[in-house]
Amino acid sequence: MTPKLPLPTEELAIGFVNTVAWRLRSPTEERLDSPETLLVWLEQNDLLSGGERRRMARGWTTRPRDATAVYETALRLREAIYELLLSLTKRKRPAAAALKYFGDFVSHPPSTSRLQWQHGRLTWCGKTAPRNAHDLLQPIAWSAAELLTGSRAVRIKQCQDDRGCGWLFIDESRLQNRRWCSMGDCGNVAKARRHRHRTRPRGA
């Protein structure tokens, strides 16, 4: 059965970081709970074709150490990106370990991934089948690098839902006053809670 994952978001690095739900409460919710689920997410975000995903999944059944190595690298990269993005929202220096790991990852020699025009849009494709974690994950690292150092860095925010959502988002609103990752989810919950508080009888 194909794992149920969030739909792709407008920013690859943000979508990758948000594969952990409820970051501000314990326990968090891991949406990439296996190497196979990671492959599904990569396919959903146009970093793997369906055929490449199936070939890698079959190969991993006989090479579980390869699967574990790629999976652990992906999670470590994700948490490094989260730490760096979060440091921007708080205007504070990030942990040195996260900064070094991410910098080393981004500066790794070019992978097999190439930017190509397909079906009327640009997508990341491999000239050959992906061979290692860097081949699979470098487009995510490049997305994060552009976001961390670009003009939108000051617009990165963390959802203020008091249930502990913790998802990151880019505030593109004109007044820069967006508070929630999604108005249709956390925003509506917060509005409903405020409404109940205002209409609750005194002393209730």
Secondary structure by P-SEA (a helix, b strand, c coil): cbbbbccccccaaaaaaaccccccccccccccccaaaaaaaaaaaccccaaaaaaaaaaaaacaaaaaaaaaaaaaaaaaaaaaaaaaaacccccaaaaaaaaaaaacccccbbbbbcccbbbbbbcccccccccccaaaaaaaaaaacccccccccccccccccbbbbbcccccccccccccccaaaaaaaaaaaaaaccccc
